[in-house]
Amino acid sequence: MCSLHSFSQSFSGQITNTNKEPLENVYVYNLTSNSHTHTNVSGDFILENCKVGDSIEIQILGYQKLKFILNSLHFKKKTTFVLEAKVFLLDELVLTKKMDPIQTIVKIDLEKSPVNSSQDILRKVPGLFIGQHAGGGKAEQIFLRGFDIDHGTDLSLSVDGMPVNMVSHAHGQGYSDLHFIIPETIQNINFGKGPYSASHGDFSTAGFVDFKTKSVLENSEINIGIGQFNTFRTLGMFNVLDNENSQNAYVALEYLATDGFVDSPQNFNRINLFSKYNTFLKDNSKLTLTASHFTSKWDASGQIPQRAIDANSISRFGAIDDTEGGETSRTNLNFEHATSLSPDLAMQTNVFFTKYDFKLFSNFTFFLDDPVNGDQIMQQEDRTIVGFNTKFKKNTKVLGTDFILTIGTGYRNDVVKNVELSHTLNRKAVLNNIQLGDVNQSNYYAFANAEFELEKFTISPAFRLDYLNFQYNDALLPTYKTESTSKAIVNPKLNITYTPNQQVQWFFKSGIGFHSNDTRVVVRQTNKTLPRAYGLDFGNSWKPTARLILNTTLWYLLSEEEFVYVGDAGIVEPSGKSERFGLDLGVRYQFTDWLYFNTDATFTNARSLEEVAGQDFIPLAPETTLTGGLFLNNYKRFSGGINYKYIRDRAANEDNSIVAVGYFVTDANLNYKIKNITLGVSIENLFNVAWNETQFATESRLRNELNSVEEIHFTPGTPFSTRIAVSYTF
């Protein structure tokens, strides 16, 4: 706020939506003086070089544009501007130096084709592939940029600032189970490929994905769905305070059960409870409290060998050992606070607590090691996570240049009791302990990111410091001993964007990232604590017509040598230096206001640098993938879409003598809305393709075999299946 004079001055304000939520990165433009700015995390802005009579325009994709003329009252007090939501349309997308076009178009994708399963959440990230291979209860296997990321080793995942990746997990490093998310609560997906974000540290070598849940519901909803294989899902989402007195709250409840399409029933069930409360304090800061609980239990058929199917001893939906399965639960508490310390300085903080339990029974090799009892293993743990993240964002000028400085710090501590790997029989008897102990792992970080905004360039140098402490108490040692070590790492980043006009944006990204190794590796292999990854990206976003946008990226990633803890065997294996490079392509086209097309293609070369040619394949690294679809929105009460996923044949072992067969699978859905009721039908595997969702080159021995065989073991993909649902909003 400032006094009124005849010369140019600044005026400040705040921008919210109709639910009183502050809107970040709203473009505020003075059409008269050409000065412009963007709102911060609290929706606040300061616009320079203004005077009475100037024309102001406020806009952000997904909201109605607002235009007005400045008057004297705008300079006397801070004004709040409210924007009304509208449907995203691609022709409204204008490329600016403050915009990340790829992030923005994923917001459009999310609106055009909303997620309706936990698997759909990750599939919204262009070029990311997933596979499920344990009855629906185990975390998905992830593929991105030539990585078989397993369950999260090289992809950092978070929800509302809470970490999802589990360090030193019983099953595998970085294990990330997203099933505690109710998909209909997702509001926004923020992601980045490569190690270029200073605000992301551990596990962010291939990239990161941050999910943001809705602050408020537009409507309460009840949804009931049934499908083949005794599938049943019900969802309830209810506004509690209904935005009264600057407060709002809602709760969501989900129950899912299915026997699955396999011969042995999965007996799968999952319960999700989620609640969120927001209040705006007197200083206009926002406080958010989130609480959630998730529990899941399932049986599984496991991975099956191709030779058993060829011999007609089982069907492709059968099992060698159907006593596999597991159970898991997670309870989260998250406190978020966002405020403006001044019109040009914003702060965000979240403090989180997680209580997590996990138990998994698997049998990958059948009777290879124990011809009598079989090779079933149990992995389990009991974990508590506490931590916080704080970020400050300052908008100012340096030598007349717009300058944004973001600094942040945070801490995370994992206390994991009874991290266990045991040889078991029939999910009951423990035959012997292979690994058993307690983990205590801490990670403190700090980062700084500067943005220099020149006329057409944005230059962003950054660095990140991580300090990690690892402690392990091995319960199988004859005497008590704490094995420990600490490690610090500093990683620089430099990102540059060039936006010559509103149709083209070029970008160059460079940076170094890392993922931590399992504590059980680190305390005994201290020289391989934090293997680095060195990355480069170069590409552009191009909008040749109003309704078409193309994204192209060339990228390169070099990974350091490391030692990997194999959770399924309790052993440590060396992993040499590796090199990955590729091309990512994306297309979005808005045929009409109600018909939208998207597709993403990836072409990747992934090789080990310490093996001779022909022996240097990285097992299961994807080489070519294609995802996309055609989506119908609000056309004569109809909405829906048809989407596809394709992955090419790829090497399953180092010399490519065993091949993981590719597939092309199509899904479809259609909804019809009558007032407050929506009727929907969805079809998986529309053309009933026989496909293998996850595949591994595994050495195993069946009960009647004298010698072991190494070949493809797989979990089958779903056959043609349908589900119908009805939802009621109020």
LONU-459204 format. One line per 4 residues: number of its first residue (from 1); their letters; for each residue x, y, z of C-alpha. Coordinates in Angstrom, 1 decimal. Example, Ala and Ser with C-alpha at 12.3 -4.5 7.8 and 13.67 -1.06 7.14 Angstrom:
// residues 2
1 = AS = 12.3 -4.5 7.8; 13.7 -1.1 7.1
// end
This chain:
// residues 730
1 = MCSL = 0.0 0.0 0.0; 1.2 3.5 -0.7; -0.1 7.0 -1.0; -1.5 8.4 -4.2
5 = HSFS = 0.7 10.6 -6.5; 0.4 11.6 -10.1; 3.6 9.7 -11.0; 3.9 5.9 -11.5
9 = QSFS = 3.9 3.8 -8.4; 3.1 0.3 -7.3; 0.0 -1.3 -6.1; -0.4 -4.6 -4.3
13 = GQIT = -3.1 -7.2 -4.0; -4.1 -10.8 -3.5; -5.7 -13.2 -5.9; -7.8 -16.2 -4.8
17 = NTNK = -10.4 -18.5 -6.3; -14.0 -18.6 -5.3; -13.1 -21.0 -2.4; -10.8 -18.3 -1.0
21 = EPLE = -7.7 -20.4 -1.9; -4.7 -18.2 -2.8; -3.6 -18.8 -6.4; 0.1 -18.9 -7.2
25 = NVYV = 1.8 -17.9 -10.5; -1.2 -15.8 -11.7; 0.0 -13.4 -14.4; -0.8 -9.7 -13.6
29 = YNLT = -0.1 -7.4 -16.5; -0.4 -3.7 -17.0; -1.6 -3.2 -20.5; -0.7 0.5 -20.4
33 = SNSH = 2.9 0.4 -19.1; 3.7 -3.2 -20.0; 4.9 -3.9 -16.5; 4.0 -7.4 -15.2
37 = THTN = 4.4 -9.7 -12.3; 3.2 -13.0 -10.8; 1.6 -14.0 -7.5; 3.5 -15.9 -4.9
41 = VSGD = 2.4 -18.9 -2.9; 0.0 -16.7 -0.8; -1.6 -15.2 -3.9; 0.1 -11.9 -3.2
45 = FILE = 1.7 -9.6 -5.8; 3.2 -6.2 -6.2; 2.9 -4.5 -9.6; 5.3 -1.7 -10.4
49 = NCKV = 5.0 1.3 -12.7; 1.3 1.9 -12.3; -1.0 4.9 -12.1; -4.7 5.7 -12.0
53 = GDSI = -6.4 4.9 -15.3; -4.1 2.1 -16.4; -5.7 -1.1 -17.7; -4.9 -4.2 -15.8
57 = EIQI = -5.3 -7.8 -16.9; -5.2 -10.9 -14.6; -5.1 -14.4 -16.0; -4.1 -18.0 -15.3
61 = LGYQ = -5.0 -21.0 -17.3; -8.2 -22.6 -16.0; -9.8 -19.4 -14.7; -11.8 -16.6 -16.3
65 = KLKF = -9.6 -13.7 -17.3; -10.2 -10.5 -15.3; -9.7 -6.9 -16.7; -10.2 -3.6 -14.8
69 = ILNS = -9.1 0.0 -14.7; -6.9 1.2 -11.8; -8.5 3.8 -9.6; -7.4 5.6 -6.5
73 = LHFK = -8.8 3.0 -4.1; -6.4 0.4 -5.5; -3.5 2.4 -4.1; -5.0 3.1 -0.7
77 = KKTT = -5.5 -0.5 0.4; -4.6 -4.0 -0.6; -7.3 -5.5 -2.9; -8.4 -9.1 -3.1
81 = FVLE = -9.4 -10.3 -6.6; -11.4 -13.4 -7.0; -11.1 -15.6 -10.2; -13.8 -18.0 -11.3
85 = AKVF = -12.8 -21.4 -12.5; -13.4 -22.5 -16.1; -12.6 -25.5 -18.3; -9.0 -25.7 -19.6
89 = LLDE = -8.6 -25.1 -23.3; -5.4 -25.5 -25.1; -5.9 -22.4 -27.3; -5.7 -20.2 -24.2
93 = LVLT = -2.2 -21.5 -23.4; 0.4 -18.7 -24.0; 4.1 -19.4 -23.6; 5.8 -17.1 -21.2
97 = KKMD = 9.2 -17.2 -19.5; 7.6 -17.8 -16.2; 5.7 -20.8 -17.4; 6.7 -24.4 -17.7
101 = PIQT = 4.6 -25.6 -20.6; 5.0 -29.3 -19.9; 3.8 -28.8 -16.3; 0.8 -26.8 -17.6
105 = IVKI = -0.3 -29.3 -20.2; -0.3 -32.1 -17.6; -2.8 -30.0 -15.6; -4.9 -30.0 -18.8
109 = DLEK = -4.4 -33.8 -19.2; -5.6 -34.3 -15.6; -8.8 -32.3 -16.2; -9.5 -33.9 -19.6
113 = SPVN = -9.0 -37.4 -18.2; -9.3 -37.5 -14.4; -7.5 -40.3 -12.5; -9.8 -43.0 -11.1
117 = SSQD = -7.2 -45.5 -9.7; -4.0 -45.2 -7.9; -2.2 -46.6 -10.9; -3.6 -43.7 -13.1
121 = ILRK = -1.9 -41.2 -10.8; 1.7 -42.0 -11.9; 0.6 -42.5 -15.6; -0.1 -38.8 -15.9
125 = VPGL = 3.6 -38.1 -16.0; 4.6 -38.1 -19.7; 6.9 -41.0 -20.5; 6.5 -42.8 -17.2
129 = FIGQ = 5.5 -46.5 -17.3; 4.3 -48.7 -14.4; 3.5 -52.3 -13.8; 1.8 -54.2 -11.0
133 = HAGG = 3.1 -57.7 -10.0; 1.8 -58.8 -6.6; -2.0 -58.8 -6.3; -2.6 -55.1 -6.4
137 = GKAE = -1.3 -54.5 -2.9; 2.4 -54.1 -3.6; 3.8 -50.9 -4.9; 4.0 -50.6 -8.7
141 = QIFL = 7.2 -51.1 -10.6; 8.2 -47.9 -12.3; 10.1 -47.2 -15.6; 11.4 -43.8 -16.6
145 = RGFD = 14.2 -42.6 -18.8; 15.9 -45.9 -19.3; 15.6 -46.9 -15.6; 14.0 -49.9 -14.2
149 = IDHG = 13.3 -47.8 -11.1; 11.9 -50.9 -9.3; 9.6 -49.3 -6.7; 11.2 -45.8 -6.5
153 = TDLS = 15.0 -46.0 -6.3; 15.5 -43.2 -8.8; 12.3 -41.3 -8.7; 11.5 -39.0 -5.7
157 = LSVD = 7.8 -39.0 -4.8; 5.8 -36.8 -2.4; 2.3 -36.0 -1.4; 1.6 -32.5 0.1
161 = GMPV = 5.2 -32.3 1.0; 5.3 -35.7 2.7; 7.9 -38.1 1.4; 6.6 -41.4 -0.1
165 = NMVS = 9.9 -43.1 -0.8; 11.0 -45.4 2.0; 14.8 -45.4 2.7; 16.4 -48.8 3.6
169 = HAHG = 13.1 -50.5 3.1; 12.6 -54.3 3.7; 11.8 -54.9 0.1; 13.9 -52.4 -1.7
173 = QGYS = 15.6 -49.0 -1.5; 13.2 -46.2 -2.2; 10.1 -48.4 -2.0; 7.1 -46.1 -2.8
177 = DLHF = 3.5 -47.3 -2.2; 1.0 -44.6 -3.4; -2.0 -46.7 -2.6; -2.8 -44.5 0.4
181 = IIPE = -3.9 -41.8 -2.0; -7.6 -41.6 -2.9; -7.2 -40.6 -6.6; -10.3 -38.3 -6.7
185 = TIQN = -8.6 -36.1 -4.0; -5.7 -35.2 -6.4; -5.7 -31.5 -7.5; -2.3 -31.1 -9.1
189 = INFG = 0.7 -33.1 -10.3; 4.1 -31.3 -10.4; 7.0 -33.3 -11.9; 10.4 -33.0 -13.4
193 = KGPY = 12.6 -35.4 -15.3; 16.3 -35.5 -14.5; 18.3 -34.2 -11.5; 17.6 -30.5 -12.1
197 = SASH = 15.5 -29.4 -9.2; 17.3 -28.0 -6.1; 14.3 -28.6 -3.9; 14.5 -32.3 -4.5
201 = GDFS = 17.3 -34.5 -3.3; 17.4 -38.2 -2.5; 16.0 -40.5 -5.2; 15.6 -37.7 -7.8
205 = TAGF = 18.1 -39.0 -10.3; 15.5 -39.9 -13.0; 13.2 -37.2 -11.7; 10.5 -36.3 -9.2
209 = VDFK = 6.7 -36.3 -8.9; 4.9 -34.2 -6.3; 1.2 -34.6 -5.8; -1.0 -32.0 -4.3
213 = TKSV = -4.4 -32.9 -2.8; -7.5 -30.7 -3.1; -7.9 -28.1 -0.4; -11.7 -28.0 -0.8
217 = LENS = -14.3 -30.0 -2.6; -16.6 -28.4 -5.2; -19.3 -30.9 -4.3; -19.8 -33.8 -1.9
221 = EINI = -19.9 -37.1 -3.8; -20.9 -40.8 -3.3; -19.7 -43.3 -5.9; -20.4 -47.0 -6.1
225 = GIGQ = -18.8 -49.3 -8.7; -18.9 -53.0 -9.5; -17.0 -55.1 -12.0; -15.9 -58.5 -13.1
229 = FNTF = -13.9 -60.8 -10.8; -16.0 -59.8 -7.7; -14.6 -56.2 -7.9; -16.3 -53.6 -5.7
233 = RTLG = -15.4 -50.0 -5.0; -17.2 -47.4 -3.0; -16.2 -43.8 -2.4; -17.6 -41.1 -0.3
237 = MFNV = -16.3 -37.5 -0.3; -18.0 -35.0 2.0; -17.7 -31.3 2.7; -17.8 -30.8 6.5
241 = LDNE = -17.5 -27.0 7.1; -18.5 -25.9 3.6; -16.1 -22.9 3.6; -17.8 -21.1 6.5
245 = NSQN = -16.0 -18.3 8.4; -12.8 -18.6 6.4; -12.6 -22.3 7.2; -13.3 -25.4 5.1
249 = AYVA = -12.9 -29.2 5.7; -13.7 -32.4 4.0; -13.4 -36.1 4.5; -13.0 -38.9 2.0
253 = LEYL = -13.5 -42.7 2.4; -12.6 -45.4 0.0; -13.1 -49.2 0.1; -11.9 -51.5 -2.7
257 = ATDG = -12.2 -55.3 -2.9; -11.5 -57.8 -5.7; -10.6 -61.4 -6.3; -8.7 -60.4 -9.4
261 = FVDS = -8.6 -62.1 -12.8; -6.1 -64.9 -11.7; -7.1 -68.5 -11.0; -6.3 -68.2 -7.3
265 = PQNF = -8.5 -65.5 -5.7; -6.5 -62.4 -4.5; -8.9 -61.7 -1.7; -7.7 -58.2 -2.0
269 = NRIN = -9.2 -55.4 0.1; -8.1 -51.8 0.9; -9.5 -49.1 3.1; -8.6 -45.5 2.8
273 = LFSK = -9.6 -42.6 5.1; -8.5 -39.0 4.3; -9.4 -35.7 6.0; -8.3 -32.1 5.4
277 = YNTF = -8.9 -28.9 7.2; -8.0 -25.4 6.1; -8.3 -22.1 8.0; -7.1 -18.6 7.1
281 = LKDN = -5.6 -16.8 10.1; -5.9 -13.1 10.9; -2.6 -12.3 9.2; -4.0 -13.9 6.0
285 = SKLT = -1.8 -16.9 6.4; -3.2 -20.4 5.7; -3.0 -23.4 8.0; -3.8 -26.8 6.7
289 = LTAS = -4.1 -30.0 8.8; -4.3 -33.4 7.0; -4.8 -36.8 8.5; -5.1 -40.1 6.7
293 = HFTS = -5.1 -43.8 7.3; -4.7 -46.7 4.9; -4.7 -50.4 5.3; -4.5 -53.2 2.7
297 = KWDA = -4.3 -57.0 2.6; -4.0 -59.4 -0.3; -3.0 -62.8 -1.7; -1.0 -63.1 -4.8
301 = SGQI = -0.1 -65.7 -7.5; 3.4 -64.3 -8.0; 5.6 -64.4 -11.1; 5.2 -67.6 -13.1
305 = PQRA = 7.7 -69.3 -15.5; 6.9 -69.5 -19.2; 7.9 -73.2 -19.3; 5.1 -74.2 -16.8
309 = IDAN = 2.6 -72.7 -19.2; 4.2 -74.3 -22.3; 3.9 -77.7 -20.4; 0.2 -77.0 -19.7
313 = SISR = 0.8 -77.5 -16.0; -0.8 -74.1 -15.3; -2.7 -71.5 -17.3; -1.2 -68.0 -17.9
317 = FGAI = -3.4 -66.9 -14.9; -2.2 -69.7 -12.7; 0.4 -70.0 -10.0; 3.3 -72.1 -8.8
321 = DDTE = 3.0 -70.8 -5.3; -0.3 -69.1 -4.5; 0.6 -68.5 -0.8; 2.2 -65.2 -1.7
325 = GGET = 0.7 -62.0 -0.5; 1.0 -59.4 2.2; -0.5 -56.6 4.3; 0.5 -53.0 4.9
329 = SRTN = -0.8 -49.9 6.6; 0.1 -46.2 6.8; -1.0 -43.4 9.0; -0.1 -39.8 8.1
333 = LNFE = -0.4 -36.4 9.9; 0.7 -33.3 8.0; 0.7 -29.7 9.1; 1.1 -27.0 6.4
337 = HATS = 1.5 -23.3 6.9; 1.8 -20.7 4.1; 2.1 -17.0 4.6; 3.4 -13.7 3.2
341 = LSPD = 6.0 -12.1 5.5; 5.8 -9.1 3.2; 4.2 -8.5 -0.3; 7.5 -9.8 -1.9
345 = LAMQ = 8.5 -12.5 0.6; 6.5 -15.7 1.0; 7.1 -18.7 3.3; 5.8 -22.3 3.2
349 = TNVF = 6.3 -25.0 5.8; 5.1 -28.5 6.4; 5.7 -30.8 9.4; 4.9 -34.5 8.9
353 = FTKY = 4.5 -37.7 10.8; 4.1 -41.2 9.3; 3.5 -44.5 11.0; 4.0 -47.4 8.5
357 = DFKL = 3.9 -51.2 8.7; 4.7 -53.7 6.0; 4.7 -57.5 5.5; 5.3 -59.3 2.2
361 = FSNF = 5.5 -63.0 1.3; 7.1 -63.9 -2.0; 8.6 -66.9 -3.8; 10.6 -66.1 -6.9
365 = TFFL = 12.7 -69.2 -7.3; 10.2 -71.9 -6.0; 12.4 -74.9 -5.1; 15.9 -73.7 -6.2
369 = DDPV = 17.4 -73.3 -2.7; 15.2 -75.5 -0.6; 13.8 -78.5 -2.5; 11.7 -79.6 0.5
373 = NGDQ = 10.1 -76.5 1.9; 10.4 -74.2 -1.1; 11.9 -70.7 -1.3; 9.2 -68.5 0.2
377 = IMQQ = 10.6 -65.4 1.9; 9.0 -62.9 4.2; 10.0 -59.2 4.3; 8.6 -57.0 7.0
381 = EDRT = 9.2 -53.8 9.0; 7.7 -51.3 11.4; 8.6 -47.7 10.6; 8.1 -44.2 12.0
385 = IVGF = 9.0 -41.1 9.9; 9.1 -37.5 11.2; 10.4 -34.3 9.5; 9.7 -30.9 8.1
389 = NTKF = 10.3 -28.8 5.0; 10.5 -24.9 4.9; 10.9 -22.7 1.9; 11.2 -18.9 1.5
393 = KKNT = 10.6 -17.1 -1.8; 11.8 -13.5 -2.3; 10.8 -11.4 -5.3; 13.0 -8.4 -5.9
397 = KVLG = 15.3 -6.6 -8.4; 19.0 -6.8 -8.9; 20.6 -4.1 -11.1; 17.1 -3.5 -12.6
401 = TDFI = 16.6 -7.2 -13.4; 13.7 -9.2 -11.9; 15.2 -11.6 -9.4; 13.6 -14.4 -7.5
405 = LTIG = 15.5 -16.2 -4.7; 14.2 -19.4 -3.2; 15.9 -20.9 -0.2; 14.8 -24.0 1.7
409 = TGYR = 15.8 -26.4 4.4; 14.4 -29.5 5.9; 14.9 -32.7 7.9; 13.7 -36.3 7.8
413 = NDVV = 14.3 -39.1 10.2; 13.3 -42.8 9.7; 13.3 -45.1 12.6; 12.7 -48.7 11.3
417 = KNVE = 12.3 -51.5 13.8; 12.8 -55.2 12.9; 13.7 -54.8 9.3; 13.5 -58.5 8.4
421 = LSHT = 14.2 -60.9 5.6; 13.4 -64.5 6.5; 12.9 -67.9 4.9; 9.3 -69.0 5.7
425 = LNRK = 6.9 -71.8 5.0; 3.2 -71.3 4.1; 3.2 -67.7 5.5; 3.4 -69.2 9.1
429 = AVLN = 6.7 -70.8 10.1; 9.9 -68.9 10.1; 12.6 -71.4 9.0; 15.5 -69.0 9.4
433 = NIQL = 16.4 -65.3 9.5; 18.5 -64.0 6.7; 18.6 -60.4 7.7; 17.2 -58.8 10.9
437 = GDVN = 17.9 -55.5 12.5; 17.0 -51.8 13.2; 17.7 -48.9 11.0; 17.9 -45.2 12.0
441 = QSNY = 18.5 -42.9 9.1; 18.5 -39.1 9.0; 18.7 -36.6 6.2; 19.2 -32.8 6.7
445 = YAFA = 19.2 -30.6 3.6; 19.4 -27.0 2.5; 19.2 -25.5 -1.0; 19.2 -22.1 -2.8
449 = NAEF = 17.8 -21.4 -6.2; 18.1 -18.0 -8.0; 16.1 -16.9 -11.0; 17.4 -14.0 -13.1
453 = ELEK = 14.6 -12.8 -15.4; 16.0 -11.0 -18.4; 14.0 -9.8 -21.4; 13.6 -13.2 -23.0
457 = FTIS = 15.8 -15.4 -20.8; 15.4 -16.9 -17.3; 18.7 -18.1 -15.9; 18.5 -20.2 -12.7
461 = PAFR = 21.7 -21.3 -11.0; 21.2 -23.4 -7.8; 22.9 -25.8 -5.4; 21.8 -28.3 -2.8
465 = LDYL = 23.5 -29.6 0.3; 22.5 -33.0 1.8; 23.9 -34.4 5.0; 22.9 -38.0 5.8
469 = NFQY = 23.5 -40.2 8.9; 23.1 -44.0 8.8; 22.9 -46.3 11.8; 22.2 -50.1 11.8
473 = NDAL = 21.9 -52.5 14.7; 22.2 -56.1 13.3; 20.1 -58.4 15.5; 21.9 -61.5 14.1
477 = LPTY = 25.3 -60.5 15.5; 26.2 -62.3 18.8; 26.8 -59.0 20.6; 25.1 -55.6 20.4
481 = KTES = 26.8 -53.2 18.0; 25.8 -49.9 16.3; 27.3 -49.6 12.8; 27.2 -46.0 11.6
485 = TSKA = 28.5 -43.6 9.1; 27.7 -40.1 7.8; 28.1 -38.4 4.5; 27.6 -34.9 3.0
489 = IVNP = 27.1 -34.1 -0.6; 26.7 -30.8 -2.6; 25.1 -30.8 -6.0; 25.0 -27.8 -8.3
493 = KLNI = 22.3 -27.1 -10.9; 21.9 -24.6 -13.8; 18.7 -24.2 -15.8; 18.1 -21.7 -18.6
497 = TYTP = 14.9 -21.0 -20.6; 14.6 -18.8 -23.7; 11.2 -17.5 -24.7; 11.5 -15.5 -27.9
501 = NQQV = 7.7 -15.2 -28.4; 4.4 -16.6 -27.2; 4.7 -19.7 -29.5; 8.1 -21.1 -28.6
505 = QWFF = 10.2 -21.8 -25.5; 13.6 -23.4 -25.5; 15.3 -24.8 -22.4; 18.6 -26.1 -21.3
509 = KSGI = 18.9 -28.0 -18.0; 22.0 -29.4 -16.2; 22.6 -30.8 -12.8; 23.9 -33.4 -10.5
513 = GFHS = 21.6 -35.6 -8.3; 21.9 -38.7 -6.2; 20.1 -41.5 -4.5; 21.2 -42.9 -1.1
517 = NDTR = 22.1 -46.5 -0.7; 20.5 -48.8 1.8; 21.8 -48.4 5.3; 22.9 -52.0 5.4
521 = VVVR = 25.2 -51.3 2.4; 26.4 -47.9 3.5; 27.7 -48.9 7.0; 29.9 -51.6 5.3
525 = QTNK = 30.7 -49.9 1.9; 31.2 -46.3 2.9; 32.8 -45.4 -0.4; 29.5 -46.0 -2.2
529 = TLPR = 27.2 -44.1 0.1; 25.7 -41.5 -2.3; 26.1 -42.4 -6.0; 25.7 -39.4 -8.2
533 = AYGL = 23.9 -38.9 -11.5; 25.0 -36.2 -14.0; 22.3 -35.0 -16.4; 21.8 -32.7 -19.3
537 = DFGN = 18.5 -31.8 -21.1; 17.9 -29.7 -24.2; 14.6 -29.1 -25.8; 11.6 -26.9 -26.6
541 = SWKP = 7.9 -26.4 -26.5; 6.4 -25.2 -29.7; 2.8 -24.0 -30.3; 2.5 -23.8 -34.1
545 = TARL = -1.2 -23.3 -34.0; -3.7 -22.2 -31.3; -4.8 -25.7 -30.6; -1.6 -27.7 -31.0
549 = ILNT = 1.5 -27.9 -28.8; 4.6 -30.0 -29.4; 7.3 -30.9 -26.8; 10.7 -32.2 -27.7
553 = TLWY = 13.6 -33.1 -25.3; 17.0 -34.6 -25.9; 18.6 -35.8 -22.7; 21.7 -37.5 -21.2
557 = LLSE = 22.4 -39.1 -17.9; 25.5 -40.7 -16.4; 25.2 -42.7 -13.2; 28.1 -43.5 -10.9
561 = EEFV = 29.1 -47.0 -9.8; 27.4 -48.2 -6.6; 26.7 -51.2 -4.5; 23.0 -52.3 -4.3
565 = YVGD = 21.3 -54.1 -1.5; 19.1 -56.8 -2.9; 16.2 -57.0 -0.5; 14.8 -60.3 -1.9
569 = AGIV = 18.1 -62.1 -1.3; 19.7 -60.1 1.5; 22.9 -59.7 -0.4; 24.9 -56.8 -1.9
573 = EPSG = 25.6 -56.6 -5.6; 27.9 -54.2 -7.4; 26.4 -52.0 -10.1; 28.9 -50.4 -12.5
577 = KSER = 28.8 -47.0 -14.2; 25.9 -46.6 -16.7; 25.0 -44.2 -19.4; 21.5 -43.3 -20.7
581 = FGLD = 20.4 -40.9 -23.4; 17.3 -40.5 -25.4; 14.5 -38.4 -27.0; 11.2 -37.5 -25.5
585 = LGVR = 8.3 -36.3 -27.7; 4.9 -35.0 -26.7; 1.9 -33.9 -28.7; -1.3 -32.2 -27.5
589 = YQFT = -4.1 -31.2 -29.8; -7.5 -29.8 -29.0; -9.8 -30.8 -32.0; -12.8 -29.0 -30.5
593 = DWLY = -13.8 -27.6 -27.1; -14.9 -31.1 -26.2; -12.4 -33.4 -28.1; -8.8 -33.6 -26.9
597 = FNTD = -5.8 -35.7 -28.0; -2.5 -36.4 -26.3; 0.4 -38.7 -26.9; 3.9 -39.1 -25.5
601 = ATFT = 6.7 -41.2 -27.0; 10.2 -42.0 -25.6; 13.2 -43.4 -27.3; 16.1 -44.5 -25.0
605 = NARS = 19.5 -46.1 -25.1; 20.7 -47.5 -21.8; 24.0 -49.3 -21.4; 26.6 -50.3 -18.8
609 = LEEV = 29.9 -48.6 -19.3; 32.0 -51.4 -17.7; 31.0 -54.3 -19.9; 32.0 -55.2 -23.5
613 = AGQD = 29.5 -54.5 -26.3; 26.8 -57.1 -26.4; 27.1 -57.8 -22.7; 26.3 -54.2 -21.7
617 = FIPL = 22.5 -54.2 -21.7; 20.7 -52.9 -18.6; 18.0 -55.5 -17.8; 14.4 -54.3 -18.3
621 = APET = 15.5 -50.8 -19.3; 12.7 -49.5 -21.7; 13.8 -48.5 -25.2; 10.6 -47.3 -26.8
625 = TLTG = 7.3 -46.4 -25.1; 4.2 -44.8 -26.3; 1.2 -43.6 -24.2; -1.8 -41.3 -25.0
629 = GLFL = -5.4 -41.2 -25.8; -8.4 -39.4 -27.2; -10.8 -37.8 -24.7; -14.3 -36.5 -24.8
633 = NNYK = -15.4 -33.8 -22.4; -18.9 -32.6 -21.7; -20.4 -33.3 -25.1; -24.2 -33.5 -24.8
637 = RFSG = -23.7 -34.9 -21.3; -21.1 -37.5 -22.4; -17.5 -37.7 -21.3; -14.9 -40.4 -21.5
641 = GINY = -12.0 -41.5 -23.5; -9.9 -44.2 -25.1; -6.2 -44.5 -24.1; -3.3 -46.7 -25.0
645 = KYIR = 0.1 -47.8 -23.7; 2.9 -49.5 -25.7; 6.3 -50.8 -24.7; 8.7 -52.4 -27.2
649 = DRAA = 10.6 -55.7 -26.6; 13.6 -55.1 -24.4; 16.5 -57.0 -22.9; 15.7 -58.9 -19.7
653 = NEDN = 19.4 -59.8 -19.1; 22.8 -58.3 -19.8; 23.5 -60.0 -23.2; 19.9 -59.7 -24.5
657 = SIVA = 19.6 -63.5 -24.8; 16.4 -63.3 -22.8; 13.8 -60.8 -24.0; 10.9 -59.2 -22.2
661 = VGYF = 8.1 -59.1 -24.8; 6.5 -55.8 -25.5; 2.8 -55.1 -25.7; 0.1 -52.6 -26.9
665 = VTDA = -3.0 -52.4 -24.7; -6.0 -50.2 -25.0; -8.5 -49.1 -22.3; -11.7 -47.1 -22.6
669 = NLNY = -14.4 -45.4 -20.5; -17.6 -43.5 -21.1; -19.8 -41.5 -18.7; -23.2 -40.0 -19.0
673 = KIKN = -24.4 -37.2 -16.6; -28.1 -36.6 -15.7; -28.3 -33.6 -13.4; -26.4 -34.7 -10.2
677 = ITLG = -26.0 -38.4 -11.3; -23.3 -39.8 -13.4; -23.4 -43.2 -14.9; -20.1 -44.7 -16.1
681 = VSIE = -18.6 -47.8 -17.7; -14.9 -48.6 -18.1; -13.2 -51.3 -20.0; -9.7 -52.6 -19.5
685 = NLFN = -7.9 -54.3 -22.3; -10.5 -53.4 -24.9; -9.2 -55.9 -27.5; -8.4 -58.7 -25.0
689 = VAWN = -4.7 -58.8 -25.8; -2.7 -61.5 -24.0; 0.1 -59.4 -22.4; 2.6 -59.7 -19.6
693 = ETQF = 2.5 -56.7 -17.3; 5.8 -57.3 -15.5; 8.6 -59.6 -16.6; 11.9 -60.8 -15.1
697 = ATES = 14.8 -63.1 -16.1; 14.9 -65.4 -13.1; 16.6 -68.7 -12.4; 14.2 -71.1 -10.7
701 = RLRN = 13.5 -74.8 -10.2; 10.1 -76.4 -10.1; 9.3 -79.3 -7.7; 9.7 -82.0 -10.3
705 = ELNS = 12.8 -80.6 -12.0; 16.4 -81.8 -11.4; 18.1 -78.7 -12.8; 17.3 -75.0 -12.6
709 = VEEI = 16.3 -72.9 -15.6; 16.8 -69.2 -16.2; 14.0 -67.7 -18.4; 11.2 -65.1 -18.4
713 = HFTP = 9.0 -65.2 -15.3; 6.0 -62.8 -15.5; 2.8 -61.6 -14.1; -0.1 -61.5 -16.6
717 = GTPF = -1.8 -58.3 -17.6; -5.5 -58.0 -17.1; -7.7 -59.6 -19.8; -10.8 -57.9 -21.1
721 = STRI = -12.8 -56.7 -18.1; -15.6 -54.2 -17.4; -16.7 -52.1 -14.5; -19.8 -50.0 -14.1
725 = AVSY = -20.2 -47.1 -11.6; -22.8 -44.6 -10.5; -21.9 -41.4 -8.6; -24.1 -38.8 -7.0
729 = TF = -23.0 -35.2 -6.2; -24.6 -32.9 -3.8
// end
